[in-house]
Amino acid sequence: MSAENLQLFEIFLRSKRGLDHKHVGSLHAEDHEQALEYARDVYTRRSEGVSIWVVRSDDICASQEDDSESFYDPSNDKPYRLATYYQLPDEVNNM
């Protein structure tokens, strides 16, 4: 195994059935199968998990914190998307 063939994988672990997967770390492997085996050996040595996800780091697309204002607030100019924009008839109360 040479360093040229290794890819970086992000590891997500679910500790119990019904819970969310949580990011627990990263590791280098040649492929998804090897990454899954390595993740099992490294992150579940004491039976901490019931499910493991391995994702190539290159496949993750994320927003940037610096862009959060423009990324998360594009609907400010569309008030009709908010319930407070609409007038309710008098017959409808406690809504």
N, C-alpha and C positions, 0 to 999 in steps of 0.2 A: 504494500500500500504506500503510495507516494503522496506527498502533500499536495501535489498538483491535482489529484483526483478527488480530494476531499471538498465537500460542500458544507456550509454552515446551516444547521437546522435549529429551529426554535421548538422547545418541548413544552407541551401543555399536559397537565395531569389532573384527572378527576379523582378526588380522594374517596368519595362515596357516591353511590347511585343516587341520582336526583340532583346532585350539586353541579355547579359549573366547572368547566375545565379552567385551570389557573396556569399561567405561565410560570414555569419553575426554573428555566435556564436554557442554555444553548449547548450544542456540541457539534463536532465535525464528524462526518461519515461519508462513505462513498455513494450511498443511495438511501432511499426511504426505509428499506428493510433493515439495513445495517443500523440506521439511526434509531429505529424502533427497538432493536435489540440492545443497543448501547443505552438508550433511555431507560429501558426496563432495568438494566444492570446498575445504572447510576442513580436513578431517581426513585426506584421502588424496592430497594434492598430489604426493607423491613415491612413489606406488604402495605405500603402507604396508599396505594392507588388501585382503582378498579378499571381505569381506562387511560390510555396515553394517545395523544396526538403528536405527530411530528410534521413540521411544515418547513419547507425550504425557506430560508430567510429572504431569498431573492423573490419569492412568490408573495411576500407580504407587501401590501400597499397601504400606507397610513397617511392621515392628514398631519399637517405640521402645526405646532402650537402657535407659531407666529401668524398663521392664517386663520386662527379660530374665529375672529370676529366676522370676517367675510364668509367663512365657510359655514358657520352655524347660524348666522343671522340673515340669510338671504330673503326670508319671508317678511321682513319688517314692512315692506312696501305692499303687502297683501293682507290687509286687516280682515278681509272676508274669511280668512282661514281661522280666525279666532271666534269663539262663541260669543264674546262680549260685543261683537260687531252687530249682532242681530237683535232687534226688538222683539220681545215675546209678547203675545197677546195677553190681556188681563186674565183670561180663562186659565192660562197655564201659570201655576204658581209653584214655588218650592223646587224650581229646576236648577 
